[in-house]
Amino acid sequence: MMPSTDYRIAPDESTPASHAERIRNVAIIAHIDHGKTTLIDSIFRAAHVFRDNQRMEERVMDSYDLERERGITIRSKHCTVNWGGYVINIIDTPGHADFSGEVERVLSMVDCVLLLVDANEGPMPQTRYVLMRALRLGLRPIVVVNKVDRPHADPHGSLDKTFDLFFELGATDIQADFPVVYGSALEGWIVRDPDNDLHEGMDALFETIISEVPPPKVIEGAPFRMQVSTLAWSDYLGRIGCGRVLQGVHRKGEDLTRTSAVWNDLDHETSDWTVASAENTRSTHLWVTRGLEREEVDEVSAGDIVWFTGPEDILIGDTLSSPELLDPALPPLEIEEPTVSMFFLVNTGPFAGEDGRAVTLRQIKDRLERELRVNVALRVEDLGRADGVKVSGRGELHLAILIEEMRREGMELCVSRPEVITQTGADGRVQEPMEELVVDVPDEYQGVVIEKLAQRKGELTGMHNAGTGIVRLEFTIPTRGLIGYRGDFLTETRGLGIMSSRFVGYGPWCGEVAHRDRGSLVSMDGGMATGYSLENLQARGTLFVSPMDRVYAGMIIGEHSRAEDMACNPTKTKKLGNYRSETKEIDMGLKVPREMTLDQALEWIAADELVEVTPKSVHVRKATLGAEERKKASRSSVASRV
């Protein structure tokens, strides 16, 4: 018989248990490159997570190869340190806007956030976004002003801007009265007073966490309940869920009820939610984190962040509870919808299968299905095409990382140009995703940046000159306007500019945006590219290939200097007579070709072009390889518009 007691979580009725009193759950949030992962390195050293003689790599939390190569955090990670008898669970979150879906979910597992702010740059777009999410959850942040040792650092000015940001986001009086510490994560010191305290050690940070972060709220004697916030996958164990235990105690192998809830409509702020499904299950494995490693345990209790297996179809936001709990379900976690999509297609080029493993559409679908098990911000749609599927994500980088992972697994595929996902507003008009863009450029380049962004429908909303020769420009711009702009931006600012953006919502369609003002040099023959032909072609544009590179008909070998495409033959050889020598071509004035990376190729291609991705190379090609077929398609397109 079910007990009549309703064990709903009520903060005013909760009393801390002895185990939970010694736990502190915090997440580190910040804009990209403000020092989150470096700060965790310093925390590990100060807490002696590793032996004194053990070699510790830099940015130890960036465990994936792509994270180390790109210098960014892609997936949230959980670690634990012990200090003064307390267990501090720390979650490292991504700083790039394309991976903001990771941040939204893990904040539900913590009781406080460490907001990292660069003492030189101050709050940036992603700082605003992650802080807004934390404030909505009622969390009281601890502000860490980092990089105070840098030249031109203005820690007090950055703190003033951070306080203004709290005010703009509607922080409560308690949230706005946040504790502040200063330091240098790279040098490994955090202090309360940067002007008077000795610049060494991390004790000030640990003491602030222990005193300011509340312990998990626990209801003694209540049945077990937790909510899934993160997913992982094991080929041996299946799907692995992770979340914080909200109440009660659970032992491995005990019965559980898994409950899934859904929103009634898309407006999560005002709508209600209902229970979609419920099933009886049980746990098979339980882990908690010790340092960087998972340790299997037989029992977990309130306040613990636990990894578990058992239920086959675990989803983000699922509630796991004891069967005797009368009201087990919790509101579903909000997951931001994708804003950018592209087609993942089977590689049909002449070189298919030479560099890697030629895959079929079924194999592409299988790989994407595996990705959907853990990447909840991803969407895959089968639109009935025989050669590919539509994949949607939070941004270009989100999808580029997935493509890079697939090519490193030995797969070959083609991908189309990224396109924004539009929606219809309440007034029946088309709306498109909009971005808040912040650009830091030297004074002499601000004019060309403003001009180029205005052509891409960017609206200048703010300009700040700190007197250091760097101007900060703030824009509101459609996501379409940023696709393909990063390369031009680096060229226009001689590599000295910094730009960052975040998705702010949907706005009215801004009209046509010019993607690029130059056409393509398209090969009309296959074979080896020759220096003789390329020397003549480089006067017509910028080349992507070198002599002796293999090309095929329909492959794009360069960027034309004019707006239209130009067909060319990069394989043409010089006719030799009895007075010519084959060695005459050795000392030709060929320029170094532009080497296209995956990210650059995705930004550069036009709507009728594809990026051919293999484990060893990245090529750009026309979607239709045959010249005659392209002409027919162009004529039919013009006729349809008429």
N, C-alpha and C positions, 0 to 999 in steps of 0.2 A: 504494500500500500504506500502511495506517495505521501511524503510529509507535507504538511500544510504551510510550513514556513517559506516565505518568498525571499530568497537570498539575492536581492538586487544590490548592486554596488551603490552605496550612498556615502559620499565622502565625509559627511558630518557624523556618521555612525561608526566609521572605521577606526580601529585601534591598531597601532603598529605591533607586529609580533617581533620576538627577539631576533629571529633569523633575518627578517626584512629590515630591521633597524641598521644592520651592518652592510646593506646593499645600497649603492648609488648607480642609477642608470642614466647616462648622459649620451647625447649625440653631438658631434662636431659639425657645424654647418658654416658655410662661407661661400664666397664667390670663387671661381676657378683661380688657382695659383696664388691664393692668399695664405697657404701654408698649413692646411689641415693635416696632411699625411706626415709632413715634417714635424709638426707638433707631437704627433703620436710617437714618432721615433724618439724624441726627447723624453716623453713620458715613460717609455719603455726603459730607457737608460736610467732615469731617476728612480724608477720602481724596481730596478734590477730584475727585469723579466728574463734577461739572458745572463749567462755566467759572465764574469768579468773578463775571462780569456776567450769568450766565444765571439766569433766574427759576426758582426751584424751589418747587413746591407742597408744602404740608404733607402728611404721610402719602403720600409719592409711591408707595409700594408698593401702596397700596389703589387700584388702577387701575380697578376696576369702579365704576359709579355707585352701586350698592346698598351697596358697602363704604363709600364716602364718606358716604352718607346715614345709614347706621346706625352708622358708627363702629366697625365690626368687620372682621376679615379673614375672608373666606369661602373663598378658595382659596390654597393654598400657592404661593409665588412664589420665584423664584431670581434672585439678582443676584451680581455679582462686583465686588470692589474690589481695587486693587493698593496695597500698602504695604510699603516697605522691600525691594522686590524680590520679594515674595511675592504669590501670587494667593490671595485669600480668597474662597471660594464661600460665600455666606450664603443660607440658606433661611428665609423668613418663614412661620411656620405659623399657622393659625387658633387662637384662644384659646377659642372657644365649644365646649361639649361636643358639640353637634350636628354639628360638622365635625371630630370627632376622627379620623375615618377618613383625613383628609388627613395628620394628624400621624404616624399609625402607619407609613405607607408611606415618607414622605420621610426618616424616621430611618435607613432602610437605606442612604441615600446619603451619610451624613456619618460623621465620626470623633469628633465631640464635639458637645455641645449647650451653648448659653448659656441657663441657667435664670434667667429674670427673676422677681424677687420684689419685691412692693411693700413699701417700708419701713414703711408704715402698716398695711396689711391682713395682711401675712405670707402664708404659703402658703394657697392657696384650693383648692376641689375639683379644678379642672382642672389646677392645679399638681401635685397628687398623681398624677393619671392620667398626664400626659405624662412626669413623672419616672419613674414605674414602668415605662413602656415603654422609656425610655432606659436604665435600669439593667438591664433584662432583656436588652438587646442588648449589654451590657458596656461601654457608653459612660461616660466619666468627665466629669461636667458641670463647667462653670465657672459659679459663682453670681454673678449681677449683682444687687445690692441697689439698686433704682431708687427714685426720688422721695424721696431722703433730705433734700431741701430743703423738704419739705412740713411744715406745722404738725402737731404730735403724731407726727411720724415717729419710729420706734424701730428704727433699722437693726440694732443689735446684738440686740435682742429678736427681730426677724424672722429674723436669721441663726440664733439658737438654735432657733427653731421649725423652720427649714429643716433643720438638722442632726438634730433629732428625727424629722423626716419621712424623712430618709435612713435612719435607724436602723430605723424602723417598716417600711420597704419592703425591708429586708434588703440594704442596700448593702454591698459588700465594703470592706475596710479602705482599699484604694486609691481606691475611689469616694467614700468618706466623707471622705477627706483632700483635699477639693476646694479649688481656688483661689477667692478671693473678691475682687471689686472693688465699689466703691460709686460712686454718681453720680446725675445727673439727666439723663435722656435728653432732656427738653424743653429744658433749658438747654445741653446739648451738652458735658458733661464727665463723665469717669470717672476715679477715682483709686483707689489701693490703701488709703490711710489718710484717711478723711474728716475726721478731726480735725486733721491736721497738713499734708496735701498741699494745694497750691494748686488751687482748684476751677476748672480750665480744661483744655481739650484732651481728646482721646481716646487719647493715646499709651499710657496704662496698659492700656487694653483691647486694643489691637493687640499690644502686647508680650506680654500674657498669652496671647492666641490663638497667636502664633508659638511661644512657649516651651512651652505646655502642651498644645496640640492636636497629636497625632501626625500625621505625613504619611501619605498612603495607602500601604498595604502593597502592594508590587509584586513579582512574580516575573519576573525578567529572562529574556527569551527565550521566555516562555510564550505559547501561542496566545491569541487575543482571547476575552474573555468579559465580559459585563455582564448586569445584571438590570433589567427595566423596573419603575419605581416610580411613574411618573405618566403620565397620558395627556392629550393635547390633540387638537383636531380642526381641520382646514382643509378648506373646501369645494373647494379646488383640489388639495390634496395628499393628502387623506384623513386617516387616523388618524396622529398623531405620538406617538412614545414618548419617554420621558426616563428616564435612569438614570445611575449612575456606572460608569465602566469599571473593572472589577476587576483585569484583567490584560491584557497584550498591547497590540498596536497594530492599528488598523483604518483602512483607506483607503476613501474613498467608491467604491462600485461593486463592492467585493469580495464574494465569496460568504459567506453566513452560514447557520447552522442555528438555527432558532427552535424552542425546546422549551418545552412547557407541562406543568406538574406540578400535581397535585391531592392534597389530604389524603384519606386512606383513610376517615376518619370525622370527626365534628365536634370531637372532643377533640384540638385541635392540640398540646397540651402533651405528650401521651404517644403519639400515633399516628404512624405512618409515612406516607410519601407515595410516590406512584408517578408515572411519566411518562405523561401522557394523550395527547400528540401531539407530533410533530416534523415539520418541513418544511424544505426547502432554499429559501433566498431570498437577497436581496442588498439593500444599502442604496442609496438614491437621493439622499438629502440628509443632511448632517451639520451641526449647529450647536453652538456653544458660546456662553455668555453673556459679554458684555463690558459691564460696568455693568448697565444695565437692558435692553439690546438683545441680540438673538440675531445672531451673526455666523457666516455659513456658512464651513466649513473643509473641507479635503480629507482631513485625517487627525486621528484622536484616539488618545490613549494612556492608560495606566493612571492613575487619579486624576482624570481629566476627568469633569465632569458634562455629558452630551451629549444633545441632541435629535436625533432621526433619523426618517426615513421609509423605506419600502421594503416590509416585510411588510404585507399587507392587514389581517389580523386580529390586531393586537397586543393582548395582554391584560396586566393587572397581574400581575407575578410571572413573566412569560415570561423565559427565558434566551436571549440571543443570543450565539453563539460561533462560532469558526472551525470549519470542517468537520472539521479533523484532531483536534479535542479529543475524547478518548475518553469522558469523563464530563461532558457539557456541562450537565446539568440541575442547578439549585439548588432548595432547598426553596421552595415557594410562599409568598408573603407573606400574612400573616394579615389578613383584612378583617372588621371587626366586623359582625355581622348587624343588620338594622333592628329597631327597637323600637316604632315607631308607623306606622300605616297610615291611609289615607283613600281615598275614591273620587273620581276625576276624571271628571266627567260632562258630557255635552253640555248647553249652556244651552237649556232649553225654555221660558223665561219669555216673557211678552208683549213685552218690550223687546229680545229677542235680535236681534243684528245692527245695532242702532242706534248704539251707541258704538264698536264695533270690528268685527272680522271673525268672523261666526258660523261656527263650525267643526263639522265632523262628527266622529264617533268615529274614523274613519280618520285624520283630520288630527291629532287628539289623540295617537293611537298613534304616528304618524310623529314628532311633536315629542318624545315621551318616548323613542322609539328613539334619536334624536339625543343626548338627554341621557345615556342609558345608555352612550354611547361614551366619555364622560369621567368621569361621576359613578358611580364603582364602588360606593358605599355605597347606591345606589338600587336598588329592586326594583319590577318592573311585572308584574302578574298579570292575565291575561284570564280572568275567571270566567264568561264567556258572557253577560254582560249586554249588552243591545242599546244601552245609553245610556252606558256608561263602563267604566273599568278600575280595578283596585285598585293604588295606589301606596304603597310602604313606604319609610321612611327612618329616620334616626337620631334624629329628634325633630321637634317642631312647627316649629321655625325652619328646619330643613333643608328641609322640604316647603314652608313659606311662601316661602322664597327662590325655589324653583322656580316656584311659582305667580306670584310677582311678576315674574319674568323672562318668563313666558309672556304675562302681560297687557301688558307693555311692548312685546312683539312684535306687539301688536294683536289677540291672541286673546281670545275670551270663553269662559268655562266655569263650571261649578258644582262645588263641592267639598263633601264631607261632613265631619262632625265627626271629628277625629282619634281613633283607637281604638288601644289598646295591643295588641301581638302577644304572645299567651301561648304557652306550651309545656308539655308534659307531663314531669314529673320522673321520676326512676327509681322512685319509689314509686307512680307512676300518678296523682298528684295534679296539679292545674293550678297552674302557676307563672306569675308575671307579673314584668315588669321593675321593679326597685327603684332608687331614686335616693338619693344622699347630698346633703342640702340644707343649705346654710349661709346663715343669715340674720343681717344686721347691722341692728339697729333701736334707736331711742332707748328709754331705760328705760321710759317711760310706755306704750309700745305692746307690750311683750313679752307681756303677759297675753292680749290679744286675738289676737296671732299664734299663741301656743301653743294657745289654744282652737280657733281655726279649723283649724289643721293637724291637731289631734287628731281633729276631725270628719272629716278627709280621710285618716284612718288613718296619720297621721304619728306617729312615736315619737321623743320628745326623747332624744337620746343625750349631749348636752353643752351646757354653758352657761359662758360666759366674760365677765367684766366687767373691762375694762381701766381703769376709773375715769375715762373720758372722757365718760360719759353715753351711750355706745353699748354695747349688749349683743350678743354673738355667740351665736346659738343654732344647734345642730347637730341635724339630724333624719335619720332613715331613713324614707322615705316611698315608696309605690308611685307609678310614673309617672302613673297615673290621677289620683292626688290632686293633681298639679301642673297638670293640664289645666284651664284656666279659672281658676286661682287668682291669676295675676299681677296682673290688674286689681283684684281684691278686695284684694290685698296693698298695692298702691299707695294705694288708698282708705283702708284701715285705718291705714296709717302716715303719712298725709298727704304721700305722695311722698318721705318721708325714709328709707325702708327700702331695703336692698340684698339681693337674694337671688340665689344661684347654685347650680347643682346639676350632678351628673354621674351617669351610669349606672354602677352597681356590680355588676350581675348580676341573676339571677332569684331570686325568693323565693316562698314560699307565697302563694296568693291570699288577699287581706286582707278579702274581703267587699265588700258594696256600698258605693260611695262616692257621696255626694250631689254631683251636678254643680253645680246651682244651685238656689236655693230660691225663684226667681221665674219666672213664666210670661211669655208673649209677648203683645203687642198685635198682633193679626193683622187686616189690612185685609180687609173682605168686599166691597169695591167698587173700581173703578178710576177714575182721573181725576187731577185736581189736588187736592192737600191744601189745605184752607182754614184760615185762622186761626181762624175761628169754631168749627170742629170740634176743632181741636188745642187750643184754650184749654180746652175741656171735658175732653179726653182727658188733658191733662198732670196732672190731679188723680188719675188712675188709675195713673200710672207715669212712667217716663222715656222721652221721645220720641227717635226717631232721625231724624225728618224735619222740615222747615220748611214754612211756607206756600208754595204754588206748586210744591212738589216733586211729580213724577209718581209715582203709586203704582198697584199693580194688586192684584187679588183674590189672597190668599194671601201677599202680601208682609208682612213683619214691620216695623211702624213704630215699635215701642218695647218697653220692658220693663215688664211688668205688676207692680204692687206686691204682688200675691198669687201663690200658687204655681201656680194654673191659668192656662191661656191665656184670653184674652178677645177675641172678635170685635168689630170696631168699624168705623165708617165715617168715615175722615178726610176725605172729600170733601163732606160734608154742608154746605150753605150756609144762611145765615140768610134767612128769608122777610121780604121788605121790604114795608112798608105805606106809606101816603101820609105818615106822620109819621116815617118812619125815613130815614136817609141812608146811602148806601153807604160814605161816608167814616168812619162811626162805628167801624169795625173797625180803623182805622189804629193807634190808640194802645191796644193790648191788652197785657195782662201775660204775654206768652209768654216762657217760659224758653228759653235757648239749648239746642238739641238736642245730644245726645251724638253726636259724629261717630265712626263705627266704622271703625277701620283694619282692614286684612286680618288682622293678627295678633290683634287684639282680637275680631274676628268669629269666627275659627276657635276661639278659646278659649270664646266665649260660647254658641255655638249648641248646641241639644239634639240628641238622636239622630234626631229626625224633621224636622230643619231642614237647610238648605243655605246656603252662602255663594255668592252670584252675583257673579262677578268679571268686570269689563270694564275696558278701558283707562282709563276716566274715573271709574268709581265702584265701590263695594263695597256690595252690598245683602244683606240677610238675608231668607230666604223659607222657607216650608214646603216640604218635599219634594213633598207632594201639594197642589196649589194649590186645588182645589175643596173647599169646606167639607163637602159631603155625602160626598165620597169619603174625607175624613179621618175623619168620624164612622163610616163603615162599617169603615174600617181599624182604628179604635180598638175597635169592638165585637168584631171578629174576633180582635183581639189579646187582649182580655179573655177571650173564649170559649176560646181556645187555652190560656191559662194555667190556666183552671178545669179 
